[in-house]
Amino acid sequence: MRETKTITTPVGKHKVVIYTYLLGGEKRAFISVDPVEAQKIAIETLIVSIDGSDKDIMGVMDQMHGKDYDFIFNEIAKVIDDSSYSDKKKE
């Protein structure tokens, strides 16, 4: 089972579970897509659940406060930018 991390958004206090690293095939999915599509793929790939539900992740994200959306995406970007979560765990 892949390692996850729970984060809490600053405004809505949503509990968001994300994977802490990408699999090889997931990394390939980002290579040849435009930035908007890459962001959607990242959200759908790395978010396990929001407030305990894995249903309609994009729809839930679209309805969040902008600061919460940015917070979650910044955490996802850390995973994409070579797993700073995994590096911290090793230290």
C-alpha positions as protocol buffer text, in pm:
chain_id: "A"
residue {
  index: 1
  type: MET
  ca { x: 0 y: 0 z: 0 }
}
residue {
  index: 2
  type: ARG
  ca { x: 131 y: 344 z: -95 }
}
residue {
  index: 3
  type: GLU
  ca { x: 218 y: 591 z: 180 }
}
residue {
  index: 4
  type: THR
  ca { x: -24 y: 880 z: 236 }
}
residue {
  index: 5
  type: LYS
  ca { x: -25 y: 1202 z: 433 }
}
residue {
  index: 6
  type: THR
  ca { x: -321 y: 1395 z: 573 }
}
residue {
  index: 7
  type: ILE
  ca { x: -321 y: 1772 z: 535 }
}
residue {
  index: 8
  type: THR
  ca { x: -577 y: 2023 z: 663 }
}
residue {
  index: 9
  type: THR
  ca { x: -674 y: 2322 z: 452 }
}
residue {
  index: 10
  type: PRO
  ca { x: -635 y: 2665 z: 615 }
}
residue {
  index: 11
  type: VAL
  ca { x: -981 y: 2812 z: 549 }
}
residue {
  index: 12
  type: GLY
  ca { x: -1236 y: 2530 z: 528 }
}
residue {
  index: 13
  type: LYS
  ca { x: -1039 y: 2292 z: 752 }
}
residue {
  index: 14
  type: HIS
  ca { x: -1092 y: 2010 z: 501 }
}
residue {
  index: 15
  type: LYS
  ca { x: -903 y: 1689 z: 576 }
}
residue {
  index: 16
  type: VAL
  ca { x: -728 y: 1588 z: 255 }
}
residue {
  index: 17
  type: VAL
  ca { x: -539 y: 1262 z: 218 }
}
residue {
  index: 18
  type: ILE
  ca { x: -270 y: 1267 z: -52 }
}
residue {
  index: 19
  type: TYR
  ca { x: -14 y: 1019 z: -174 }
}
residue {
  index: 20
  type: THR
  ca { x: 344 y: 1112 z: -83 }
}
residue {
  index: 21
  type: TYR
  ca { x: 503 y: 1003 z: -413 }
}
residue {
  index: 22
  type: LEU
  ca { x: 422 y: 934 z: -777 }
}
residue {
  index: 23
  type: LEU
  ca { x: 451 y: 597 z: -945 }
}
residue {
  index: 24
  type: GLY
  ca { x: 651 y: 576 z: -1268 }
}
residue {
  index: 25
  type: GLY
  ca { x: 347 y: 552 z: -1492 }
}
residue {
  index: 26
  type: GLU
  ca { x: 190 y: 849 z: -1317 }
}
residue {
  index: 27
  type: LYS
  ca { x: 500 y: 1059 z: -1386 }
}
residue {
  index: 28
  type: ARG
  ca { x: 474 y: 973 z: -1756 }
}
residue {
  index: 29
  type: ALA
  ca { x: 116 y: 1102 z: -1762 }
}
residue {
  index: 30
  type: PHE
  ca { x: 243 y: 1459 z: -1708 }
}
residue {
  index: 31
  type: ILE
  ca { x: 499 y: 1463 z: -1989 }
}
residue {
  index: 32
  type: SER
  ca { x: 295 y: 1555 z: -2294 }
}
residue {
  index: 33
  type: VAL
  ca { x: -9 y: 1742 z: -2163 }
}
residue {
  index: 34
  type: ASP
  ca { x: -83 y: 2112 z: -2133 }
}
residue {
  index: 35
  type: PRO
  ca { x: -57 y: 2275 z: -1788 }
}
residue {
  index: 36
  type: VAL
  ca { x: -434 y: 2282 z: -1722 }
}
residue {
  index: 37
  type: GLU
  ca { x: -467 y: 1912 z: -1802 }
}
residue {
  index: 38
  type: ALA
  ca { x: -154 y: 1836 z: -1596 }
}
residue {
  index: 39
  type: GLN
  ca { x: -308 y: 2010 z: -1294 }
}
residue {
  index: 40
  type: LYS
  ca { x: -627 y: 1805 z: -1331 }
}
residue {
  index: 41
  type: ILE
  ca { x: -429 y: 1481 z: -1365 }
}
residue {
  index: 42
  type: ALA
  ca { x: -223 y: 1570 z: -1057 }
}
residue {
  index: 43
  type: ILE
  ca { x: -532 y: 1634 z: -847 }
}
residue {
  index: 44
  type: GLU
  ca { x: -707 y: 1317 z: -961 }
}
residue {
  index: 45
  type: THR
  ca { x: -391 y: 1106 z: -923 }
}
residue {
  index: 46
  type: LEU
  ca { x: -254 y: 1223 z: -590 }
}
residue {
  index: 47
  type: ILE
  ca { x: -562 y: 1303 z: -381 }
}
residue {
  index: 48
  type: VAL
  ca { x: -695 y: 992 z: -210 }
}
residue {
  index: 49
  type: SER
  ca { x: -989 y: 1157 z: -33 }
}
residue {
  index: 50
  type: ILE
  ca { x: -1134 y: 1486 z: 88 }
}
residue {
  index: 51
  type: ASP
  ca { x: -1318 y: 1480 z: 420 }
}
residue {
  index: 52
  type: GLY
  ca { x: -1328 y: 1101 z: 405 }
}
residue {
  index: 53
  type: SER
  ca { x: -1478 y: 1073 z: 56 }
}
residue {
  index: 54
  type: ASP
  ca { x: -1311 y: 970 z: -268 }
}
residue {
  index: 55
  type: LYS
  ca { x: -1611 y: 1075 z: -480 }
}
residue {
  index: 56
  type: ASP
  ca { x: -1593 y: 1362 z: -733 }
}
residue {
  index: 57
  type: ILE
  ca { x: -1255 y: 1494 z: -616 }
}
residue {
  index: 58
  type: MET
  ca { x: -1240 y: 1755 z: -897 }
}
residue {
  index: 59
  type: GLY
  ca { x: -1594 y: 1874 z: -825 }
}
residue {
  index: 60
  type: VAL
  ca { x: -1517 y: 1914 z: -455 }
}
residue {
  index: 61
  type: MET
  ca { x: -1194 y: 2100 z: -533 }
}
residue {
  index: 62
  type: ASP
  ca { x: -1380 y: 2331 z: -773 }
}
residue {
  index: 63
  type: GLN
  ca { x: -1619 y: 2431 z: -493 }
}
residue {
  index: 64
  type: MET
  ca { x: -1349 y: 2505 z: -235 }
}
residue {
  index: 65
  type: HIS
  ca { x: -1226 y: 2845 z: -125 }
}
residue {
  index: 66
  type: GLY
  ca { x: -944 y: 2955 z: -354 }
}
residue {
  index: 67
  type: LYS
  ca { x: -692 y: 2959 z: -69 }
}
residue {
  index: 68
  type: ASP
  ca { x: -777 y: 2597 z: 18 }
}
residue {
  index: 69
  type: TYR
  ca { x: -744 y: 2496 z: -348 }
}
residue {
  index: 70
  type: ASP
  ca { x: -404 y: 2666 z: -371 }
}
residue {
  index: 71
  type: PHE
  ca { x: -291 y: 2508 z: -43 }
}
residue {
  index: 72
  type: ILE
  ca { x: -379 y: 2159 z: -164 }
}
residue {
  index: 73
  type: PHE
  ca { x: -221 y: 2212 z: -503 }
}
residue {
  index: 74
  type: ASN
  ca { x: 98 y: 2346 z: -343 }
}
residue {
  index: 75
  type: GLU
  ca { x: 120 y: 2028 z: -135 }
}
residue {
  index: 76
  type: ILE
  ca { x: 65 y: 1819 z: -449 }
}
residue {
  index: 77
  type: ALA
  ca { x: 333 y: 2020 z: -630 }
}
residue {
  index: 78
  type: LYS
  ca { x: 581 y: 1919 z: -359 }
}
residue {
  index: 79
  type: VAL
  ca { x: 509 y: 1555 z: -439 }
}
residue {
  index: 80
  type: ILE
  ca { x: 548 y: 1615 z: -811 }
}
residue {
  index: 81
  type: ASP
  ca { x: 871 y: 1810 z: -755 }
}
residue {
  index: 82
  type: ASP
  ca { x: 1033 y: 1495 z: -645 }
}
residue {
  index: 83
  type: SER
  ca { x: 875 y: 1387 z: -330 }
}
residue {
  index: 84
  type: SER
  ca { x: 995 y: 1625 z: -62 }
}
residue {
  index: 85
  type: TYR
  ca { x: 769 y: 1422 z: 169 }
}
residue {
  index: 86
  type: SER
  ca { x: 972 y: 1105 z: 109 }
}
residue {
  index: 87
  type: ASP
  ca { x: 1298 y: 1294 z: 157 }
}
residue {
  index: 88
  type: LYS
  ca { x: 1183 y: 1435 z: 492 }
}
residue {
  index: 89
  type: LYS
  ca { x: 1084 y: 1090 z: 610 }
}
residue {
  index: 90
  type: LYS
  ca { x: 1440 y: 960 z: 547 }
}
residue {
  index: 91
  type: GLU
  ca { x: 1605 y: 1240 z: 748 }
}
